[in-house]
């Protein structure tokens, strides 16, 4: 059985991590897209915090997983980087 996992890590000074699980790749991709939207980037820019989002495919019952997409917004003061 496969599941798709979205891991969301937020904050410069505190580590606030959220994990969501989805039965389909489509649902996982929709969550990833929402968490990496321009609105979310603008929110973190105003809040002056960094964040990252990762979408993984996990096979239940084994140690197999694959990172499908990864996004990081690194707030570093006046200069910020998106990659």
N, C-alpha and C positions, 0 to 999 in steps of 0.2 A: 504494500500500500504506500502511496506517495502523498505527501502533503507539502504545501507551500507555506513558508514561514517568512514573516516580515519582522525585522528587528530594527527598532527605532531608538537611537541613543541621542540624548539631548542635554546640553548644558556645558558651560565652560568650567564652573567651579564645583558642580555636583553632577553625579552620574545618574541620570534618570533614564532608565531603559524600559521600553515596552516591547512585548513580543505578541504578535498576532498569528493565528494559525488558520489556514484556508484549505478547503477540500479540492479546489480547482486552481489551476494556474491563472485563469482569468480573474478570479477574485483577488488573488495575491497581487497580480499586476495592477489592478484597480487601486488597491490600498497603497502600493508603492508609488503609483502616479499621483495619488492624492497627497501623500506625505512629501513628495518632491516638487509640488506645484509652485508656481511663482508666488502665490499667496502665502504659502508656508515659508518660503525663502524670505519674503518681505517681513513676515512676522518675526523671524529670528534676527533679521537685520535690525529691526526696531528694538528688539529685546536684547540685542548685542550678545547673542549666544550662538555657539556652533551646534551642528547636529549632523547625524549620519543615518542613513537608511540602507538596509540590505535585504534583498529578496533571495531566499534560498529554497531549493528543492530538497526535501528530506525523504529518505526511504525508511519507513517504520520497520523496526526489527533488524536494522543493520546500521553500520556506522557510516553509510554512504550519504553524503550531502554534496550539493553543488551550488555555489554562489552564482545566481543568474544575473543580478544587477546590483550595483552598489553606487551610492551617491553620498558625497560629503560636502557640507557647507562649513567652511572654517572661518569663523569671525576672529579677526586679529586686530581689532581697533579700527583705525581709519581705512585700512586696506582689508578687503575680504576676498576669499578665493572660493570658486566653485569648480569642482571637478568630479 
